Amino acid sequence: QVQLVESGGGVVRLGGSLRLSCAASGSIFSINVMRWYRQAPGKQRELVAAITSGGRITYVDSVKGRFTISRDNAKNTVYLQMNSLKPEDTAVYYCNAEDYTGFLRYYWGQGTQVTVSS
């Protein structure tokens, strides 16, 4: 089992920055990929960024050049640095962990609200 706790959301003005954190605990040794998703009201959940255990990073096109995903292995924490925020970034952001112990499993955090005002 893996437990995920997000933090760092809030209200920020257009062009501002926030850093989200996702602290993992439990059976973290089997985690292959950590992802950040977001879900805006009335929209489907969207993959924002991902980082593999090998360090491979991917982003959705809409955040490239503005968001940075990173991890601190010593703290078992993944971050999402969000710069140049836009109103369309407003959403609940969720941390997701994929692990493999003979079969794939996915774990979710509780979500953290990010609101960008214009």
C-alpha positions in Angstrom: 0.0 0.0 0.0 1.1 3.5 -0.8 -0.3 6.7 0.9 -0.1 10.0 -0.8 -0.6 13.4 0.7 -0.7 16.6 -1.4 -0.2 20.1 -0.2 0.6 23.5 -1.6 -2.6 24.5 -3.4 -4.2 27.9 -3.0 -5.3 31.1 -4.7 -2.9 33.0 -6.9 -3.2 35.8 -9.4 -2.6 35.5 -13.1 1.1 35.0 -13.8 1.8 33.8 -10.2 3.5 30.7 -9.0 2.7 27.8 -6.7 4.6 24.7 -5.7 2.6 21.5 -5.0 4.1 18.7 -3.0 3.1 15.0 -2.8 4.5 13.1 0.1 4.5 9.3 -0.4 4.7 6.7 2.4 4.2 3.0 2.7 5.5 0.6 0.1 7.3 3.3 -1.9 10.1 1.0 -3.1 7.8 -0.5 -5.8 6.7 2.9 -7.3 7.5 3.1 -11.0 5.9 6.4 -12.0 4.6 9.4 -10.1 2.1 11.6 -11.9 0.2 14.9 -11.4 -3.4 15.1 -12.7 -5.9 17.9 -12.6 -9.6 18.1 -12.9 -11.4 21.3 -13.6 -15.2 21.7 -12.9 -17.2 19.9 -15.6 -14.1 18.5 -17.2 -12.4 15.1 -17.3 -9.3 14.5 -15.2 -6.2 15.4 -17.2 -2.6 14.1 -16.9 -0.4 17.1 -16.3 3.1 15.7 -15.7 4.8 12.4 -14.9 8.2 11.3 -13.7 9.5 7.8 -13.8 11.8 6.0 -11.3 14.5 6.4 -14.0 14.0 10.1 -14.2 12.1 10.3 -17.5 9.7 13.3 -17.5 6.7 14.2 -19.6 4.3 17.1 -19.7 1.0 17.8 -21.3 1.5 20.4 -24.0 -0.5 23.1 -22.2 2.0 23.3 -19.3 5.3 22.8 -21.1 7.7 25.6 -20.3 5.7 26.7 -17.3 5.5 23.6 -15.0 8.3 21.5 -13.7 7.9 18.1 -12.0 10.7 17.0 -9.7 11.3 14.6 -6.9 13.4 14.4 -3.7 14.1 10.7 -3.0 15.4 11.4 0.4 12.0 13.0 1.4 9.9 10.6 -0.7 8.3 13.7 -2.2 7.4 14.7 -5.7 6.9 18.4 -6.5 5.1 20.3 -9.2 6.4 23.9 -9.6 3.9 25.9 -11.5 4.9 29.3 -12.9 3.1 31.8 -15.1 -0.2 30.4 -14.0 -3.3 31.1 -16.0 -7.0 31.0 -15.1 -7.3 27.8 -17.2 -4.9 26.1 -14.7 -7.6 26.3 -12.1 -8.4 22.8 -11.0 -8.1 20.2 -8.2 -4.6 18.7 -8.6 -4.1 15.1 -7.7 -1.0 13.1 -7.1 -0.9 9.6 -8.5 1.5 6.7 -7.9 1.9 3.6 -10.1 3.5 0.6 -8.5 4.3 -2.9 -9.7 4.5 -5.9 -7.4 3.5 -8.5 -10.0 0.6 -6.4 -11.1 0.0 -2.7 -11.6 -1.7 -0.7 -8.9 -2.5 3.0 -8.8 -2.9 5.2 -5.7 -4.3 8.7 -5.4 -4.0 11.5 -3.0 -6.9 13.5 -1.8 -6.3 16.4 -4.1 -5.4 20.1 -3.6 -7.3 23.0 -5.0 -5.5 25.5 -7.2 -7.3 28.7 -8.2 -5.9 31.3 -10.5 -7.7 34.6 -10.6 -7.6 37.1 -13.4 
